[in-house]
Amino acid sequence: MEASGQTNEPTAADIMTADVITIHESAKVKELAQLMADHRISGVPVVDDRERVVGIVTEGDMVEMDADIHFPHYISFMDSVIFLESVKKFDERVRHAAASSVKDIMTTNVKVVQKDAPLHELATIMSDQQINRLPVLDGDALVGIVTRADVVRAMAG
């Protein structure tokens, strides 16, 4: 430790990619697919008109949108229908399949970090939340993105 009590642990600002590729929530899914393919990225923060992060969309969201939709299994019992699988999951798949804009398929509960978040916090969040990327904020402003690969490189260095 240094005399000030601070460690030399890297922060999100130290390891993030500052030139963040984003997409507007009203963009068409086709535009998103092209953006991800052109830049060879697997996830994109979604922003609103004020450039604030309102969601995140990943390859998984895109693949899920195209997945076959299977009606949930059910049984009939005494003139009632009992679903054996989650109807909510079915509804979500239908919504994804019918999506035409990024807003329709994005995840809105986005985990973000501030630029001064230490490396161990980034690793913990990614591990606990099972996520691959974290938008980095300075207050409310998007200033970067950290991926699992960034965290691993920082751990190695």
ABEGO torsion letter per residue (X at the ends): XBAAGBBABBBAAAABBABBBBBBAABBAAAAAAAAAAAGBABBBBBBAAGBBABBBBAAAAAAAABBBBBBBBBBBGGBBBBABBAAAAAAAAAAAABABAAAABBABBBBBBAABBAAAAAAAAAAAGBABBBBBBEABBABBBBAAAAAAAAAX
